[in-house]
Amino acid sequence: MIAFRFEPGPCLLSVPVTLWGPRRSPSDLVFVLDTGTERTIVDLEIASRLGFSERDSTRRSRVVSALGAEEGFLVTAPRILALGWDRDGFPIADHRLGANARIDGLIGADFFAGLRLVIDYGAGVVEVSESSESPSQAPP
């Protein structure tokens, strides 16, 4: 199990992320942990700086929020490291997150596939560990 501390309160849960672009060079970023987002997203401007482009995309991507729909594209990151977990060949969506967002991306629910995620807002702790149950053993 890996534990990450955060400042409890009514704020975004920001976590450090290292993301490798097509040129294989890592970049240290700040993402918001957002389990309501189905796919991990990196801001389009950050993606461009890392060397990702629409030419590298595997397909188009569309994100719908309270503010409307945003078109983007899906790429494969050679590697992403967040909350102590490493993923190779990980699909991420590249979208504009807005000039006022002040974040580099969102860690979505897809990043935690096969893992156990516990967010304790009272204690200000996020715990990530391997899941002890396979999906077929999980209660309905």
Phi, psi and omega in degrees: 000140177241131180247141179231128180269146174218162180281112181296150179143180182278072181219171175288145180270093183271138180226146176287140181225139170248125183236132178262133177266183181302333180278003177068014177262134183280152176226130178273125187229174174237119177248160173260132176286118184221090181289350175280348176266123185289330184236145175291136186232138172242141179300140184303320180293319177295316180302318179296317178298328179281350178103003176281145175215167180298332178299331181273357188290149176269337176186172176285156179226147180225129178244130178246128179228184178297338181270354180126193182258145179232129178269145178204205179213159182256130177231169176251117177280133178302326182196145173219137180234122179210140177051034177082001181249136184251132176233129177257145179058048188263127179286132175228149177263138178255117182217156172286126178261356177102142183297330183267003184293323181056029174226157181268340181178186180233132171272112183269178182299331181299330180296331185264010178303127180081003180245163174256125181240124177237125176246114179253095183294326180297318181270346182070044183226136170249130177242133178233130178212169175293142179290139179271352180236141171279159180306328181288341180265347184290144178292153182293000000 
